[in-house]
Amino acid sequence: MATLSRVSMLVVIAAILLPSIAIATEFVVGDDQGWRPGFNYNAWAASKVFHVGDTLVFKYSVGEHNVYKVDGSSFQSCTVPTNSTPMTSGDDHVLLQTEGRKWYICGVAGHCSAGQRLVITVSPWPSPAPAPVAPAPWMMKNKNKRIFQRFFKHY
């Protein structure tokens, strides 16, 4: 008679539960090129999938660049919004908290028009697949019922 060991049962339980846990990703904008003019951020973003909970990291030399979060029209015109504070640390972390389009530009004169701007679309996390539900012990065949009862009497 085949029985499941405790380890086997825990592996089965982990296999059911772990896929439903979402893991956020940290994206360094521009990868090893960082945040600078002359880089194709459209191509960079096209190969990524951004989800709520992910983080963008803008890396650049302090004093040479900055990052502004802008709306679509400011992005198109490369206009720094009035009453807006730039990120200037050179290691700026932006948590993506909501889904939808997000726009970022460098506010240093000429940099945005030279390509130092990023637009992304943030997606919600996909709903986890429903976990399979084990039948209640009284619905199991006798052999499976005994295995189930033996396993859970220790917990």
Salt bridges, closest charged atoms under 4 A:
GLU26 OE1 - HIS93 NE2 3.99
ASP31 OD2 - LYS48 NZ 3.84
ASP91 OD1 - LYS59 NZ 2.93
